[in-house]
């Protein structure tokens, strides 16, 4: 399906077929092609057990995409068996982007990140939402249970090389942006949402309070 582009942009060489794409990039080698596994082996499990952060990619029934972050103490994502993992879902901003998408389209993509480690783990599969009390109790943190859990049936998993992280120098603190170079989150949200009944100071306080109430 062709993507409509603003009339003010004039791209002369769009890539529209797989054949065109392969002509530019070539074919993957055998190691890259065959590194995908259909179950969570010991290597996948070790990464998941040490990861405090995962990105979840979802799409709704219409195909609109979303990527959301989930973070907690290392190992907060639990491997239940060779092809099943569970992600606790705690109280957030209540937009429910990920959860709504899963209800419409179960296909998900996960990217597990470990601070200081440049390699990542990618997992693709199908998800559904549960509220089993025993499961939620086992995922409790700081005395509070998650409101629900995302169960993922794994279709494929594979380790991703460090090239992108090395290019970005992601863990090199010398490259990190001075936070003062950007407005505060509250300032940017005020400009986007333009709330009539909330002042900047009130929004700053609400965000600070939310950041303190991790669970």
N, C-alpha and C positions, 0 to 999 in steps of 0.2 A: 504494500500500500504506500503510495507516494505521500511524502510529507510536504505540506504547504509551507512555503517560505515567504517572508515579507517581501513585497515588491521592491523595497528599497535595497535589497541584497541581490547581487547578480553573480551567482556561482556558475562558472563555465564548465566544470568537469565533475559532475556528481557521479558517485559510484553507486550503481543500482542493482548489480547482480553478483552472485557468489563467484562467478567466473572472473569478473573484473577484479574482485577483491583478491582472489588467489593469484592472479597475474601480478599483482603488486607485492603481496606478502609471501607468496610461496606456500609450501606445505609444511606442517610441523614434523619434527623428526620422530623416530619410533619411541624414544623415551617419553617425550611430551605426549604423544598420542596414547601411549599405553599406561601412563601413570595413574589414570583414573581407577579407583576401586569402588566396589559396590557395597562395601561394608566398612564399619569403623574399626580398623585394626588397632594394634597397640600404639602405633605412631599417631594416628588420629586422636585416640583417647588421651594420650599424653598432652598433646597440644590443647585439647578442649579442657582438660583438668587444670591447666595452668593459665588459661586465658581469662582475663577479667572483662573482656570487651568483644562484642560481636555486632557486626552490621547485618541487618535483615532486609533483603530486597523482596518486595511483593508487587503485585499488580492487581487491579480490580477487574471486574467482569468486562469493562470497556477497554481494558489494556493500559490504563493510566498507571504509571509506575511510582513507587515510593521506596526510599531506603531510609531505615531508622536505626539508631544506635541502641544497644542494650548493654548495660555495664553493672558489675557487682563484684564481690570478692572472687578471686580466681577459683574456677570450678563451679561457678553458679549455674552454668549449663550442665545438665546431668545426662550422661549416657545411660540409657536403660537397657539396651541390648545392642547387638551388632548393627542394627539398622534403625534404631530409634533413639532420639534424644529429646530432652524437654528443656524449655526455656521459661523461667518464671516471669510473669508480667506483673510488675508492681505499679502502684498508683503514679500517674504522670500528669500530662496536661489535658487528658480526657478527650483528645481529638480521636484517638483510636484508629489512626490511619492503618497501621499494620493489621490490627485485629479485624477491622471492617474488610480489608482486602482479602484476608484469609477466608472469611466467610463467603466471599464471592468467587475467589480463585485460590485453590490450595497450593499452587506452585510457589516455592520460596527459594531464595538463594542466601546462603550465610557466608560471612567472611570473618574468621576468628583471628584476633590480633593479640599478641603478647608484647607488652612494653619492653623495648630494648632488643627484641628479636625481629629481624627484617623479613623472615619468611612467614607466610600466612597459610591458613587452611581454609579451603573453600568446600562448602557442602551444599548440594542441591537436592531438593526433595519436595514432599507434599506435606502440608501442615493442617492441623485442626486444633480447636480450642477445647480445654477441659477444666473442670472444677472439682475433681476427685479430692475429697478432704484429706485422705492419707498422703496423697502425692503433694498437695499444697503444704501440708504440715512438714513434710520432709524438705521442702524448699524454703522454709522459714529463715528469716534473717533479722537479727536484732529484736527478736520477740514478735515479729510481724510476718504474717503469711502473705504471699502474693494473692492478688485478687483472682487470677486465673493463670493458666499455663499454656504454652504453645508446644504441642507435641509435633515433632518432625519425623516423618518416615523417610529415611535417607535413600535416595536413588543413586547418588554418586558423591565421591569425595576425592579431593586431590590437594597435594601441597603445592603452594605457589612460590616461585623463586623470589629473591630479594631485590630484583632489578629496580622496580618502581620505588621501593623504600630507599634504595641507595641513591637513585636520581634525586629524590625529594630531600635526602639527608634528614629523614623524619625524626630520628632520635638524636640528632646532633643539636644540642642546645644552642650552639653558636648561630644556628640558622633561624631560631625561633623568633617570631614577630613580637615586638614590644606591644603588649596589650593596649598601651596608651595611644598607639597609632590608630586604633579604631574606637568608635563611640561605644558606650556601654550597651549591653543587650537591651536594657530598658529603653534607652534612647532610640535604638533602631526599631524596636517593636512599636514604640509610640509613633514613629514616622510611618510605619506600615499599617498599623491597626487604627490609628487616629481615634482612640477612645475619647468620648466626650466627658465621661464622669470620673476619669482617673487622671491624676497628675503624675508627672515624671517621678517625683519623690515617692509617691505611693506605689508606683509600679516597681521602682528600685527596691523598696522595702519588701514587696510581695515576692519578688524574685529571690532576694536574699533569704527570706524565710523559707521558700520552697527548697532552696539549695541546702538548707540546714536540716530539712525534714526528709532525709534520704529514703526512709522506709515508711 
